[in-house]
Amino acid sequence: MKRKLQALFVILVLGVLKLPVEESATRYLREVRLLSPPLDMSVRDSIGQMGVAASLGGLRSLVASIIYLQAYTAWSNVDWPKVDSLFQLATSLQPRYENYWDEAAWQMAYNAASNYRNNQQINPALREKLYQDHVERGVEILKQALKVLPDSARLWNTLAEVYGRRLEEPEKAAECYLEVFRLIKDARFERFAAYQYAQTQKRELWQKAYDMLRTSYDAKQRPPTLINTMKQLENQLNIPEAKRIPEVATTTEPQHGKAEAKP
């Protein structure tokens, strides 16, 4: 009996000594992104016992995929609150999978917002409020995503598009495009930032846009929108004729982005 107690004591002591080592190792693995963060209680409550069991058993990706399919069904049924809540679950389960974040924001800022704006059965003032609320919800989702994935060029680009096309906040859109340029060094995104700065009401940002576009122009990167925007800025900034570019305005440069989908 005495030996059993001694053995139990040794096991308890070893367990106590081992705990901080394991906690430190777990914390390190999460910091270097080799281990997913634990589920919070709200997620556990939402996905139920079977979902939690599967997630803790290493099947979080599978559970998130099933929830994503449920979100698609909710989209087909034009159930926007359910779409939002299901994507919240999917992103909580797979926070490092940028596709879920990107589509969650797209559903709110584009599909839900446009659906409410075009719904003739709703009072016009309320339609516009619902439109604005859902676009801002898309922005909120993207900001949450970028806390987890700050180096995602895709998410920065989506945020830039929402600011520029849905909220008409060109300065913020430009800042996001510059983040994309910083991450992938694609000169197109520096131009996109300049185009957005050119749409602001700030003279200092017009000058910044012109300087950025002049750099592209001098590097022989001269798409039509660059020429048009430089011509516009030359007038706004009163650039002397001798320093203006010789080209004339022409057609616009196509810019990429997501197509809007409606059920």
Phi and psi in degrees as GROMACS dihedral restraints (atoms count N, CA, C in turn):
[ dihedral_restraints ]
;  ai    aj    ak    al  type     phi  dphi    fc
    3     4     5     6     1   -63.6    20    10
    4     5     6     7     1   -39.9    20    10
    6     7     8     9     1   -65.9    20    10
    7     8     9    10     1   -37.5    20    10
    9    10    11    12     1   -63.0    20    10
   10    11    12    13     1   -41.3    20    10
   12    13    14    15     1   -65.7    20    10
   13    14    15    16     1   -39.2    20    10
   15    16    17    18     1   -64.7    20    10
   16    17    18    19     1   -42.0    20    10
   18    19    20    21     1   -64.1    20    10
   19    20    21    22     1   -42.0    20    10
   21    22    23    24     1   -62.5    20    10
   22    23    24    25     1   -39.8    20    10
   24    25    26    27     1   -62.7    20    10
   25    26    27    28     1   -43.7    20    10
   27    28    29    30     1   -62.7    20    10
   28    29    30    31     1   -42.1    20    10
   30    31    32    33     1   -62.8    20    10
   31    32    33    34     1   -42.6    20    10
   33    34    35    36     1   -63.8    20    10
   34    35    36    37     1   -43.1    20    10
   36    37    38    39     1   -62.7    20    10
   37    38    39    40     1   -45.2    20    10
   39    40    41    42     1   -62.5    20    10
   40    41    42    43     1   -38.0    20    10
   42    43    44    45     1   -64.6    20    10
   43    44    45    46     1   -42.5    20    10
   45    46    47    48     1   -63.6    20    10
   46    47    48    49     1   -42.3    20    10
   48    49    50    51     1   -68.4    20    10
   49    50    51    52     1   -32.3    20    10
   51    52    53    54     1   -77.3    20    10
   52    53    54    55     1   -28.7    20    10
   54    55    56    57     1   -57.9    20    10
   55    56    57    58     1   -51.5    20    10
   57    58    59    60     1   -63.3    20    10
   58    59    60    61     1   -31.0    20    10
   60    61    62    63     1   -66.0    20    10
   61    62    63    64     1   -45.0    20    10
   63    64    65    66     1   -65.3    20    10
   64    65    66    67     1   -40.3    20    10
   66    67    68    69     1   -63.0    20    10
   67    68    69    70     1   -41.4    20    10
   69    70    71    72     1   -63.8    20    10
   70    71    72    73     1   -42.4    20    10
   72    73    74    75     1   -64.7    20    10
   73    74    75    76     1   -42.8    20    10
   75    76    77    78     1   -63.2    20    10
   76    77    78    79     1   -43.1    20    10
   78    79    80    81     1   -61.5    20    10
   79    80    81    82     1   -41.6    20    10
   81    82    83    84     1   -63.4    20    10
   82    83    84    85     1   -44.8    20    10
   84    85    86    87     1   -62.3    20    10
   85    86    87    88     1   -35.1    20    10
   87    88    89    90     1   -72.9    20    10
   88    89    90    91     1   -36.5    20    10
   90    91    92    93     1   -64.2    20    10
   91    92    93    94     1   -38.6    20    10
   93    94    95    96     1   -90.0    20    10
   94    95    96    97     1     7.9    20    10
   96    97    98    99     1    66.9    20    10
   97    98    99   100     1    31.1    20    10
   99   100   101   102     1   -98.6    20    10
  100   101   102   103     1    -7.5    20    10
  102   103   104   105     1  -136.9    20    10
  103   104   105   106     1   134.0    20    10
  105   106   107   108     1   -72.5    20    10
  106   107   108   109     1   150.3    20    10
  108   109   110   111     1   -67.1    20    10
  109   110   111   112     1   157.5    20    10
  111   112   113   114     1   -69.2    20    10
  112   113   114   115     1   154.4    20    10
  114   115   116   117     1   -71.4    20    10
  115   116   117   118     1   137.1    20    10
  117   118   119   120     1   -83.4    20    10
  118   119   120   121     1   169.6    20    10
  120   121   122   123     1   -65.0    20    10
  121   122   123   124     1   -34.1    20    10
  123   124   125   126     1   -64.4    20    10
  124   125   126   127     1   -37.3    20    10
  126   127   128   129     1   -68.8    20    10
  127   128   129   130     1   -43.4    20    10
  129   130   131   132     1   -59.3    20    10
  130   131   132   133     1   -42.0    20    10
  132   133   134   135     1   -64.2    20    10
  133   134   135   136     1   -35.6    20    10
  135   136   137   138     1   -75.6    20    10
  136   137   138   139     1   -38.6    20    10
  138   139   140   141     1   -92.0    20    10
  139   140   141   142     1    -6.5    20    10
  141   142   143   144     1    82.1    20    10
  142   143   144   145     1   173.2    20    10
  144   145   146   147     1   -63.7    20    10
  145   146   147   148     1   -43.3    20    10
  147   148   149   150     1   -65.7    20    10
  148   149   150   151     1   -39.0    20    10
  150   151   152   153     1   -65.6    20    10
  151   152   153   154     1   -42.2    20    10
  153   154   155   156     1   -63.5    20    10
  154   155   156   157     1   -43.8    20    10
  156   157   158   159     1   -60.3    20    10
  157   158   159   160     1   -43.4    20    10
  159   160   161   162     1   -65.5    20    10
  160   161   162   163     1   -39.5    20    10
  162   163   164   165     1   -65.6    20    10
  163   164   165   166     1   -45.5    20    10
  165   166   167   168     1   -67.3    20    10
  166   167   168   169     1   -22.2    20    10
  168   169   170   171     1   -87.2    20    10
  169   170   171   172     1    11.1    20    10
  171   172   173   174     1    90.1    20    10
  172   173   174   175     1    14.5    20    10
  174   175   176   177     1  -110.0    20    10
  175   176   177   178     1    29.8    20    10
  177   178   179   180     1   -59.9    20    10
  178   179   180   181     1   -38.0    20    10
  180   181   182   183     1   -62.6    20    10
  181   182   183   184     1   -41.9    20    10
  183   184   185   186     1   -65.3    20    10
  184   185   186   187     1   -45.2    20    10
  186   187   188   189     1   -61.4    20    10
  187   188   189   190     1   -42.3    20    10
  189   190   191   192     1   -62.5    20    10
  190   191   192   193     1   -38.2    20    10
  192   193   194   195     1   -64.2    20    10
  193   194   195   196     1   -41.0    20    10
  195   196   197   198     1   -64.2    20    10
  196   197   198   199     1   -43.2    20    10
  198   199   200   201     1   -63.7    20    10
  199   200   201   202     1   -38.1    20    10
  201   202   203   204     1   -60.2    20    10
  202   203   204   205     1   -42.6    20    10
  204   205   206   207     1   -63.8    20    10
  205   206   207   208     1   -36.6    20    10
  207   208   209   210     1   -65.1    20    10
  208   209   210   211     1   -37.7    20    10
  210   211   212   213     1   -64.1    20    10
  211   212   213   214     1   -37.3    20    10
  213   214   215   216     1   -64.8    20    10
  214   215   216   217     1   -40.1    20    10
  216   217   218   219     1   -63.2    20    10
  217   218   219   220     1   -41.9    20    10
  219   220   221   222     1   -62.9    20    10
  220   221   222   223     1   -38.3    20    10
  222   223   224   225     1   -61.4    20    10
  223   224   225   226     1   -43.2    20    10
  225   226   227   228     1   -61.3    20    10
  226   227   228   229     1   -30.2    20    10
  228   229   230   231     1   -91.5    20    10
  229   230   231   232     1     5.7    20    10
  231   232   233   234     1    54.8    20    10
  232   233   234   235     1    42.1    20    10
  234   235   236   237     1  -104.9    20    10
  235   236   237   238     1    81.9    20    10
  237   238   239   240     1   -65.0    20    10
  238   239   240   241     1   -40.5    20    10
  240   241   242   243     1   -59.1    20    10
  241   242   243   244     1   -39.1    20    10
  243   244   245   246     1   -69.3    20    10
  244   245   246   247     1   -39.8    20    10
  246   247   248   249     1   -56.3    20    10
  247   248   249   250     1   -47.9    20    10
  249   250   251   252     1   -61.8    20    10
  250   251   252   253     1   -47.3    20    10
  252   253   254   255     1   -66.4    20    10
  253   254   255   256     1   -37.4    20    10
  255   256   257   258     1   -69.1    20    10
  256   257   258   259     1   -38.8    20    10
  258   259   260   261     1   -67.6    20    10
  259   260   261   262     1   -31.8    20    10
  261   262   263   264     1   -60.1    20    10
  262   263   264   265     1   -41.1    20    10
  264   265   266   267     1   -65.6    20    10
  265   266   267   268     1   -45.3    20    10
  267   268   269   270     1   -61.3    20    10
  268   269   270   271     1   -43.1    20    10
  270   271   272   273     1   -71.5    20    10
  271   272   273   274     1   -28.9    20    10
  273   274   275   276     1   -69.0    20    10
  274   275   276   277     1   -36.1    20    10
  276   277   278   279     1   -76.2    20    10
  277   278   279   280     1   -36.2    20    10
  279   280   281   282     1  -128.4    20    10
  280   281   282   283     1    67.6    20    10
  282   283   284   285     1   -67.0    20    10
  283   284   285   286     1   -16.8    20    10
  285   286   287   288     1   -97.9    20    10
  286   287   288   289     1     7.2    20    10
  288   289   290   291     1   -98.6    20    10
  289   290   291   292     1   100.9    20    10
  291   292   293   294     1   -65.2    20    10
  292   293   294   295     1   -25.0    20    10
  294   295   296   297     1   -58.8    20    10
  295   296   297   298     1   -40.3    20    10
  297   298   299   300     1   -65.2    20    10
  298   299   300   301     1   -44.7    20    10
  300   301   302   303     1   -61.3    20    10
  301   302   303   304     1   -46.2    20    10
  303   304   305   306     1   -62.0    20    10
  304   305   306   307     1   -45.4    20    10
  306   307   308   309     1   -72.3    20    10
  307   308   309   310     1   -34.5    20    10
  309   310   311   312     1   -59.2    20    10
  310   311   312   313     1   -45.0    20    10
  312   313   314   315     1   -67.1    20    10
  313   314   315   316     1   -41.0    20    10
  315   316   317   318     1   -61.1    20    10
  316   317   318   319     1   -44.2    20    10
  318   319   320   321     1   -58.3    20    10
  319   320   321   322     1   -41.2    20    10
  321   322   323   324     1   -77.1    20    10
  322   323   324   325     1   -51.6    20    10
  324   325   326   327     1   -73.9    20    10
  325   326   327   328     1   -25.1    20    10
  327   328   329   330     1  -111.4    20    10
  328   329   330   331     1   -65.3    20    10
  330   331   332   333     1   -66.9    20    10
  331   332   333   334     1   -54.0    20    10
  333   334   335   336     1   -64.3    20    10
  334   335   336   337     1   -46.0    20    10
  336   337   338   339     1   -59.2    20    10
  337   338   339   340     1   -46.6    20    10
  339   340   341   342     1   -68.3    20    10
  340   341   342   343     1   -36.0    20    10
  342   343   344   345     1   -62.3    20    10
  343   344   345   346     1   -43.1    20    10
  345   346   347   348     1   -68.0    20    10
  346   347   348   349     1   -41.9    20    10
  348   349   350   351     1   -62.8    20    10
  349   350   351   352     1   -34.1    20    10
  351   352   353   354     1   -92.5    20    10
  352   353   354   355     1     1.8    20    10
  354   355   356   357     1   -81.6    20    10
  355   356   357   358     1   102.6    20    10
  357   358   359   360     1   -70.6    20    10
  358   359   360   361     1   -11.3    20    10
  360   361   362   363     1   -82.1    20    10
  361   362   363   364     1    -7.2    20    10
  363   364   365   366     1  -105.3    20    10
  364   365   366   367     1   143.2    20    10
  366   367   368   369     1   -52.6    20    10
  367   368   369   370     1   135.7    20    10
  369   370   371   372     1   -54.4    20    10
  370   371   372   373     1   -41.7    20    10
  372   373   374   375     1   -64.1    20    10
  373   374   375   376     1   -41.1    20    10
  375   376   377   378     1   -68.7    20    10
  376   377   378   379     1   -36.2    20    10
  378   379   380   381     1   -57.5    20    10
  379   380   381   382     1   -45.6    20    10
  381   382   383   384     1   -67.7    20    10
  382   383   384   385     1   -35.9    20    10
  384   385   386   387     1   -66.4    20    10
  385   386   387   388     1   -43.1    20    10
  387   388   389   390     1   -65.0    20    10
  388   389   390   391     1   -37.3    20    10
  390   391   392   393     1   -59.9    20    10
  391   392   393   394     1   -51.6    20    10
  393   394   395   396     1   -62.1    20    10
  394   395   396   397     1   -43.4    20    10
  396   397   398   399     1   -60.6    20    10
  397   398   399   400     1   -39.8    20    10
  399   400   401   402     1   -79.0    20    10
  400   401   402   403     1   -30.6    20    10
  402   403   404   405     1   -64.8    20    10
  403   404   405   406     1   -44.0    20    10
  405   406   407   408     1   -66.6    20    10
  406   407   408   409     1   -30.7    20    10
  408   409   410   411     1   -64.7    20    10
  409   410   411   412     1   -39.0    20    10
  411   412   413   414     1   -61.1    20    10
  412   413   414   415     1   -41.6    20    10
  414   415   416   417     1   -63.1    20    10
  415   416   417   418     1   -42.8    20    10
  417   418   419   420     1   -59.9    20    10
  418   419   420   421     1   -42.6    20    10
  420   421   422   423     1   -61.2    20    10
  421   422   423   424     1   -44.3    20    10
  423   424   425   426     1   -66.5    20    10
  424   425   426   427     1   -37.2    20    10
  426   427   428   429     1   -65.8    20    10
  427   428   429   430     1   -39.5    20    10
  429   430   431   432     1   -61.8    20    10
  430   431   432   433     1   -43.4    20    10
  432   433   434   435     1   -61.9    20    10
  433   434   435   436     1   -40.6    20    10
  435   436   437   438     1   -73.5    20    10
  436   437   438   439     1   -15.7    20    10
  438   439   440   441     1   -70.4    20    10
  439   440   441   442     1   -31.0    20    10
  441   442   443   444     1   -88.2    20    10
  442   443   444   445     1   -38.7    20    10
  444   445   446   447     1  -125.3    20    10
  445   446   447   448     1    67.5    20    10
  447   448   449   450     1   -66.0    20    10
  448   449   450   451     1   -17.1    20    10
  450   451   452   453     1  -103.7    20    10
  451   452   453   454     1    22.0    20    10
  453   454   455   456     1   -87.3    20    10
  454   455   456   457     1   105.1    20    10
  456   457   458   459     1   -62.1    20    10
  457   458   459   460     1   -35.3    20    10
  459   460   461   462     1   -61.1    20    10
  460   461   462   463     1   -45.5    20    10
  462   463   464   465     1   -70.4    20    10
  463   464   465   466     1   -38.7    20    10
  465   466   467   468     1   -62.2    20    10
  466   467   468   469     1   -39.8    20    10
  468   469   470   471     1   -65.4    20    10
  469   470   471   472     1   -42.5    20    10
  471   472   473   474     1   -62.8    20    10
  472   473   474   475     1   -41.8    20    10
  474   475   476   477     1   -63.2    20    10
  475   476   477   478     1   -40.5    20    10
  477   478   479   480     1   -60.0    20    10
  478   479   480   481     1   -43.4    20    10
  480   481   482   483     1   -64.2    20    10
  481   482   483   484     1   -40.9    20    10
  483   484   485   486     1   -65.5    20    10
  484   485   486   487     1   -45.0    20    10
  486   487   488   489     1   -61.2    20    10
  487   488   489   490     1   -43.1    20    10
  489   490   491   492     1   -77.1    20    10
  490   491   492   493     1   -40.9    20    10
  492   493   494   495     1   -97.5    20    10
  493   494   495   496     1   -29.6    20    10
  495   496   497   498     1  -104.1    20    10
  496   497   498   499     1   -39.4    20    10
  498   499   500   501     1  -100.7    20    10
  499   500   501   502     1   -11.0    20    10
  501   502   503   504     1    52.7    20    10
  502   503   504   505     1    51.6    20    10
  504   505   506   507     1  -118.4    20    10
  505   506   507   508     1    80.1    20    10
  507   508   509   510     1   -62.9    20    10
  508   509   510   511     1   -32.9    20    10
  510   511   512   513     1   -64.7    20    10
  511   512   513   514     1   -43.0    20    10
  513   514   515   516     1   -67.3    20    10
  514   515   516   517     1   -38.7    20    10
  516   517   518   519     1   -60.4    20    10
  517   518   519   520     1   -43.1    20    10
  519   520   521   522     1   -61.6    20    10
  520   521   522   523     1   -42.0    20    10
  522   523   524   525     1   -62.0    20    10
  523   524   525   526     1   -38.4    20    10
  525   526   527   528     1   -69.5    20    10
  526   527   528   529     1   -41.0    20    10
  528   529   530   531     1   -61.7    20    10
  529   530   531   532     1   -35.4    20    10
  531   532   533   534     1   -67.2    20    10
  532   533   534   535     1   -31.5    20    10
  534   535   536   537     1   -64.8    20    10
  535   536   537   538     1   -40.9    20    10
  537   538   539   540     1   -61.7    20    10
  538   539   540   541     1   -44.9    20    10
  540   541   542   543     1   -60.7    20    10
  541   542   543   544     1   -41.3    20    10
  543   544   545   546     1   -61.5    20    10
  544   545   546   547     1   -36.0    20    10
  546   547   548   549     1   -80.6    20    10
  547   548   549   550     1   -39.0    20    10
  549   550   551   552     1  -119.5    20    10
  550   551   552   553     1    -3.3    20    10
  552   553   554   555     1    56.6    20    10
  553   554   555   556     1    35.2    20    10
  555   556   557   558     1   -96.1    20    10
  556   557   558   559     1   117.4    20    10
  558   559   560   561     1   -61.2    20    10
  559   560   561   562     1   -22.3    20    10
  561   562   563   564     1   -57.9    20    10
  562   563   564   565     1   -38.6    20    10
  564   565   566   567     1   -74.8    20    10
  565   566   567   568     1   -26.8    20    10
  567   568   569   570     1   -67.6    20    10
  568   569   570   571     1   -39.1    20    10
  570   571   572   573     1   -64.2    20    10
  571   572   573   574     1   -43.6    20    10
  573   574   575   576     1   -58.0    20    10
  574   575   576   577     1   -39.7    20    10
  576   577   578   579     1   -62.6    20    10
  577   578   579   580     1   -42.9    20    10
  579   580   581   582     1   -63.9    20    10
  580   581   582   583     1   -41.0    20    10
  582   583   584   585     1   -59.5    20    10
  583   584   585   586     1   -38.5    20    10
  585   586   587   588     1   -70.2    20    10
  586   587   588   589     1   -43.4    20    10
  588   589   590   591     1   -58.1    20    10
  589   590   591   592     1   -36.3    20    10
  591   592   593   594     1   -65.1    20    10
  592   593   594   595     1   -19.6    20    10
  594   595   596   597     1   -89.6    20    10
  595   596   597   598     1    -4.3    20    10
  597   598   599   600     1   -78.3    20    10
  598   599   600   601     1   178.3    20    10
  600   601   602   603     1  -105.2    20    10
  601   602   603   604     1    15.4    20    10
  603   604   605   606     1  -106.1    20    10
  604   605   606   607     1   122.3    20    10
  606   607   608   609     1   -62.4    20    10
  607   608   609   610     1   -38.4    20    10
  609   610   611   612     1   -64.3    20    10
  610   611   612   613     1   -29.9    20    10
  612   613   614   615     1   -78.2    20    10
  613   614   615   616     1   -30.1    20    10
  615   616   617   618     1   -60.9    20    10
  616   617   618   619     1   -43.4    20    10
  618   619   620   621     1   -65.0    20    10
  619   620   621   622     1   -41.7    20    10
  621   622   623   624     1   -61.2    20    10
  622   623   624   625     1   -43.6    20    10
  624   625   626   627     1   -61.7    20    10
  625   626   627   628     1   -44.3    20    10
  627   628   629   630     1   -63.3    20    10
  628   629   630   631     1   -42.2    20    10
  630   631   632   633     1   -63.3    20    10
  631   632   633   634     1   -40.8    20    10
  633   634   635   636     1   -64.8    20    10
  634   635   636   637     1   -43.8    20    10
  636   637   638   639     1   -70.7    20    10
  637   638   639   640     1   -32.3    20    10
  639   640   641   642     1   -65.4    20    10
  640   641   642   643     1   -35.5    20    10
  642   643   644   645     1   -61.4    20    10
  643   644   645   646     1   -44.5    20    10
  645   646   647   648     1   -65.7    20    10
  646   647   648   649     1   -41.8    20    10
  648   649   650   651     1   -60.4    20    10
  649   650   651   652     1   -45.8    20    10
  651   652   653   654     1   -67.0    20    10
  652   653   654   655     1   -23.3    20    10
  654   655   656   657     1   -89.0    20    10
  655   656   657   658     1    13.9    20    10
  657   658   659   660     1    67.9    20    10
  658   659   660   661     1    22.2    20    10
  660   661   662   663     1  -100.4    20    10
  661   662   663   664     1    98.2    20    10
  663   664   665   666     1  -132.2    20    10
  664   665   666   667     1    60.0    20    10
  666   667   668   669     1   -66.5    20    10
  667   668   669   670     1   161.7    20    10
  669   670   671   672     1   -55.0    20    10
  670   671   672   673     1   -42.6    20    10
  672   673   674   675     1   -63.9    20    10
  673   674   675   676     1   -33.7    20    10
  675   676   677   678     1   -61.8    20    10
  676   677   678   679     1   -46.0    20    10
  678   679   680   681     1   -61.6    20    10
  679   680   681   682     1   -47.7    20    10
  681   682   683   684     1   -59.4    20    10
  682   683   684   685     1   -45.5    20    10
  684   685   686   687     1   -68.2    20    10
  685   686   687   688     1   -39.0    20    10
  687   688   689   690     1   -63.3    20    10
  688   689   690   691     1   -39.6    20    10
  690   691   692   693     1   -62.0    20    10
  691   692   693   694     1   -43.4    20    10
  693   694   695   696     1   -60.5    20    10
  694   695   696   697     1   -45.6    20    10
  696   697   698   699     1   -70.1    20    10
  697   698   699   700     1   -33.3    20    10
  699   700   701   702     1   -59.9    20    10
  700   701   702   703     1   -38.5    20    10
  702   703   704   705     1   -70.6    20    10
  703   704   705   706     1   -44.3    20    10
  705   706   707   708     1   -65.9    20    10
  706   707   708   709     1   -33.9    20    10
  708   709   710   711     1   -95.2    20    10
  709   710   711   712     1     0.2    20    10
  711   712   713   714     1    55.2    20    10
  712   713   714   715     1    47.4    20    10
  714   715   716   717     1   -66.6    20    10
  715   716   717   718     1   132.0    20    10
  717   718   719   720     1   -58.2    20    10
  718   719   720   721     1   145.9    20    10
  720   721   722   723     1   -55.4    20    10
  721   722   723   724     1   -38.3    20    10
  723   724   725   726     1   -65.6    20    10
  724   725   726   727     1   -21.4    20    10
  726   727   728   729     1  -102.2    20    10
  727   728   729   730     1    -0.7    20    10
  729   730   731   732     1   -79.8    20    10
  730   731   732   733     1   155.4    20    10
  732   733   734   735     1   -73.8    20    10
  733   734   735   736     1   150.0    20    10
  735   736   737   738     1   -78.9    20    10
  736   737   738   739     1   -19.2    20    10
  738   739   740   741     1   -65.8    20    10
  739   740   741   742     1   162.1    20    10
  741   742   743   744     1  -107.4    20    10
  742   743   744   745     1   159.4    20    10
  744   745   746   747     1   -63.1    20    10
  745   746   747   748     1   147.4    20    10
  747   748   749   750     1  -142.2    20    10
  748   749   750   751     1  -156.7    20    10
  750   751   752   753     1   -74.0    20    10
  751   752   753   754     1   166.7    20    10
  753   754   755   756     1   -88.0    20    10
  754   755   756   757     1   154.2    20    10
  756   757   758   759     1   -81.5    20    10
  757   758   759   760     1   127.0    20    10
  759   760   761   762     1   -64.8    20    10
  760   761   762   763     1   138.8    20    10
  762   763   764   765     1  -113.9    20    10
  763   764   765   766     1   141.6    20    10
  765   766   767   768     1   -81.0    20    10
  766   767   768   769     1   163.9    20    10
  768   769   770   771     1   171.5    20    10
  769   770   771   772     1   176.3    20    10
  771   772   773   774     1   -82.5    20    10
  772   773   774   775     1   141.1    20    10
  774   775   776   777     1   -80.7    20    10
  775   776   777   778     1   145.8    20    10
  777   778   779   780     1   -84.0    20    10
  778   779   780   781     1   134.7    20    10
  780   781   782   783     1  -118.5    20    10
  781   782   783   784     1   136.4    20    10
  783   784   785   786     1  -130.5    20    10
  784   785   786   787     1   138.9    20    10
